[in-house]
Amino acid sequence: MTPNVIEEVLLLRAEIAAAAARLIAQDGHDYNTAKRKAAKQILGDTQPPLNLLPDNAQIEAEVRSYQSLFHADTQPARLFRLRTLAVDIMEGLAAFHPYLTGAVLNGTAGPHDDIHLQLFADSAKEVEIFLLNRNLQIDISETPHFKGPRHGAVETVSFMWHKEGVHAALYELDDLRGAVKTRGDGKLMRADLAAVRALLVNSTHENASTHENASTHETTHDNLTEPPTP
């Protein structure tokens, strides 16, 4: 490609990334859906070549920029609340080796984001029974395996916890060996309980003035460790 064509591709890719970020921040779209819709907004019905579409890292950077411009007064408190609840849930689900993923981990969580976990157990049924015994209403769906399309989709349980949505993908114990990986930019793709606690402590210090005045400082007195008393 000539320099002019390369520059045009980079500009279009950046435009698609910015449009996708707006869809994610404003409407809560997932990255793949936002990418497709943004490309259609900008290019019409023309099928874009793969090298024209931004990767998730570029879109994530645009989400951060969007939030810093339009949600700087609310997003840190929102993130703090979700990370606090994630720690609470992960403590209760410690027997299933919980890992946090998604926007709550990478720090881009906004008003439309839920808490996404990965759990590792002998069987999905074991986790489902555990949650049902805590009087939680669960919905069951499927999530693509983090190892890629060569592996079958995994069962996912969704439930509400303190008015926030939680989605836990259920993996086999053998999958733990491939769980701790970094992304191309060196950031963790998933984080265990200790790592999420560290994130929470750091965010508290960095945004203390925001958090001190936020209702997200609520503490949870119920937990998932023991079934409720009849």
Order of alpha helices (4+ residues) and beta strands (2+ residues): alpha-alpha-alpha-alpha-beta-alpha-beta-alpha-beta-beta-beta-alpha-alpha
